[in-house]
Amino acid sequence: MKRLSVIWLVSMLLCMTTGVYANNEFKLIRKNGPTHLYERWITVDKEQVRELKAVFSVRSDITSIVKLLQSQQHGTQWQTKASAYTVKMLQEPVAWINYIQYDLPAVMDDQDCLLLYAIPMGLVPDAQSCVVLFSSTADSQYPVKSGVKRISGVKGSWKLEKQPGELVQVTYTISSDRDKKIPRFISDPIIQDNIFKSMSSFKKLLEQ
């Protein structure tokens, strides 16, 4: 029964990624300390959407990284703009729902997102790699709040790969529906800085 539940969750996530086509390769746009940030444009349901990718290495292990993603206690510590970080386990340790609310600068509305996470191949001890998929979802426990804009069309992954020297290379990718109300010259620096700060805090927590 548990096996069927995991298959169902993974099938949902894969269905959510249908109609997504990469138009080109990732290009490096910024570097901050150990973190490299890339972008490319993809086609989602016939619309152009930007996909971001952050890559860095951390002295940790795959299980600890997944546990940090699932930690309500530490969520707002590494998600630097988050005022709320809630986790609802669906099937421990391979499937969960994550609610995040962000307090953003005055030029942008406060936002939140609700994400379904799944580990398709399971969390295997001593595995050399692990892929964690996530995508926007809906749940009656987390209704849309007045005055808070829900980010839609979120899709992404955390790819975790063991490296020599007790390191793990983390590759984080994310895309979402574009907020057309905010010009890119305003939103881009805010989004990029938030990714750098969040990945830096994520790394520090793991290496404590």
N, C-alpha and C positions, 0 to 999 in steps of 0.2 A: 504493500500500500504506500509506504514511504517512497519507494522507487518510482511509483506512478506519479506521486505528487511532485517530485523533482522534475520528471519528464514534462509534466504539464506546465510547470513554472518556466522551464527553459524554452518550451515551445511558444509560450506567450511572449517571452523576450525576443525570440527569433522572429516571430510574426511582426513585432513592433519595428524591427529593423528592415523589413522588406520594403522595397521601393527606395532604398538608399544606395546611391551610386557615387563613388569617388571620381572627381573630375581630374585630379592631378595628385602629385606626391606632396607630402608635408614639406614646408619650408621653415627654416629657423627664423624666428622673428625677434626673439629676445633671449638673453642669458642673464641669470642672476645667481651668483654663487654656483652651487652644484646643479642647479636646475636649468634645463634647456626647454624653451617653450616654442612650439611649432604650430603652424596653422595650414589648413587647406580648405578648399571649397568643395562641398558635396551636394548632390541633388537629392532632396527628400520630397517625395510626392510632387515632383516637377518644379520645386522651388529651390533656389540656391541658399544653402545654409553653411555657415562657417563651422568647422570642426577644429578644436584646439587639442594639442597633445603636450603634456609635460613629462619630462624624463629626468630621473635622478636615481642615485644609489643610496642605500641606507644600510647601516650595520644592524641587521635584525634577522628575523626569519619569517617565512610566509605565514605561519599560524598566528604569530604576534601581530602582523599587519592586518590580517582579516579580523582579529579580535578588536583591534583599535577602531576599525570601520564600524563594528557592531557596538561600540561602547558609548552609551548615553552620557556617562560621567565625563568622558574626555572629548565628546563631539564639539562642544563650543570652544574648547581650548585650541583645537587645530583648525577648525572652520572659523577663521578670524572675524568674519562679518556675521556669524550666526548668533542669534539670540535664543534659539531653541533647536534642540537636536534630539529627536525621539526615535527609538528603535522598537519595532514590533516584530518579534521572531515568528516566522511561519513554520520553519522546519530547521531547527538548530543542527549543525552550524552553517547550513548551505543556502538558506532562503530567508529573507527578511524584508520588511518595509521600513524605510527611513524618511522621516519628516524633518525638514529643515526650514526655519524661518530666518530671513536675513534682514538686518537693519542696514540700509544703504544710505549713501550721501543724499542730501536734500534734492539734488537734481534728478534722482531716480525714486520711483515708488518703492516702499517696502515690499519685499517679495518672499514667496515661499515655494517649496517644491515637495512633491511626494514621489518617492522612488521605490520601485521593486528591484531587489537585488537577488541574484542567484549565482551559484558556483556550479556550472554545468558538469564538470568532472569530479565534483566533490572535493572536500578538504582532506587530502591524503598526506599522512605523516611522511616526511623525508622526500616529498615530491620535488622535482627540480623546477617546476613552474606551476602557476595557477592563474586562471582567468576568472575575474569576477565581473559579471555583466550587470548593468542597471539601466532602467528605463522608467519614464513617467508612468504612474498608475493612479488608480482612484480607490478610495476606501472611505466608508461612511464614518469611520472613527476620526477622520481628518477632513472635515468640510472646509470649503473655501471661506476665508474670513473677510469681513467687511474691511475695506481699506488696505487689504494686502493682495497683491497681484500674484496669482499662481503661475509659475513658469511652466510652459507646456512644451511637449515634444522633446523632452530630455532623453538623450541616449548616450551611452558611453560604457567604459570598462576600466578596470584596473588589471593590468597584466604584470604579474610578479614572477621574476626569473632569478634563480640563484646564480651568484657569481663567485669567483674565487675570493678567498679572504673573508669568509662569513658575511658577504654582502648580498643584498637583493637589489636587482634593478627594477624600479617601479616605472611603469609606463601608464599614465593616466590620460584617457581621452574623453572628450565630452562635446556634445553639440546640443542645441535647443532651438526652438522656434525663435525667430528674430523679433525683438521689440522694436517696431518701426517708429515709435514715438521719440526714441532717444537717438540722436545722431551718433554714428560710430566714433567720431573724434572725441566725443564725451564718454561713451560707454567703454571703448576699447582699453584706455589706460586703467580704468577702475577694475574691469574684469581681469586684466593681466596682472595688476598689482595684487589683487585678491588671490589669484592662483599662486603666485610666488610666495606670498605670506603664509597661505594655508599649507603648501607643500613643505615650506621651511619648518613650520610648527609641527607638522605631522612627523617629519624626520627627527626633530628634537625629542618629541615624546617617545618615539621608538628607541632612541639611543640613550635615554636616561638610565 
